[in-house]
Amino acid sequence: MSQTSPHYSRGVSDQDVLDWRQTRRPGLLIRWGIFLAALVFLTYAMDFLKVDMARILGLFGRVGALIADRYYPPEMSYVLQKDYLASVLETVQMAYLGGLFGIILAIPLAWFASYNMTLGRRSFYPLSRLTIMGCRSVHEMIWTILFVTVVGFGMLSGVLALTMFCIGFAGKLFAEEIEAIDMGPVDALRATGANELQVMVYAVWPQVRVAFTGISIYTWDVAFRAATVVGFFGGGGMGWYLKRSVQQIESQRVAAILLSIIALVVVAELLSAWARLRVNKKSQ
């Protein structure tokens, strides 16, 4: 009794299966080749850097002992003082203003930096892209140092540094959202003689409104986390207290400050998640 190949029962011949395997084989070879090359490079890098795995595995125990010896118990009374609580408020204000100014400036830059909506593909587009790339290329720490040398220590330097950071962060995301829109409504409005502002308001904005809102919330969240780093390098706020305690080797105060920063970041994360959830519900 002859047996029928299962491939014929589904309308697929053995030749089709053979052709499919031959077509798939080069892709599998390429993927395995990339994986082996990455594995070889990783092995070479670990040998070149003389990475001691036994020492790394014992690192967590040494860190735990160091924390228990120097940083415990945290001096929580220090972070409850009036001056430190005022610095917390200053950090929140700095993050809010830096994020707000950055978003306001990033929206027109993103309009000019989007290839499908820019006012000039040979002028506005490259200049706007270069501006956004420049803001993204420089770390907020470097921006803070630059502004501190120009305007001095304090909140103004922190706000300016966060503004530049947010322009680069939000501008790129805004531009990508504009480039992903459906051009049908845009072409229809332009055919009726609408100007660029009318096209933006009635054709582009309805398509990117939800995405822009989510990006703005996320930008503020990131700006709040960066505000502590900015303060450490002269922008004021909680970061200044952290820097002073580190320099004076007040380890228990450092532990308390770090715990307060973590707590505030968690609160900011919960608030931003709640805001994004509200935006998503309204858009549905």
Secondary structure as UniProt FT lines:
FT   HELIX           6..9
FT   TURN            10..11
FT   HELIX           14..48
FT   TURN            49..50
FT   HELIX           53..57
FT   HELIX           59..66
FT   HELIX           67..71
FT   HELIX           76..79
FT   HELIX           82..113
FT   TURN            115..117
FT   TURN            121..123
FT   HELIX           124..137
FT   HELIX           140..151
FT   HELIX           155..179
FT   HELIX           183..191
FT   TURN            192..193
FT   HELIX           196..199
FT   HELIX           200..204
FT   HELIX           205..230
FT   HELIX           231..235
FT   HELIX           238..247
FT   TURN            248..249
FT   HELIX           251..283
//
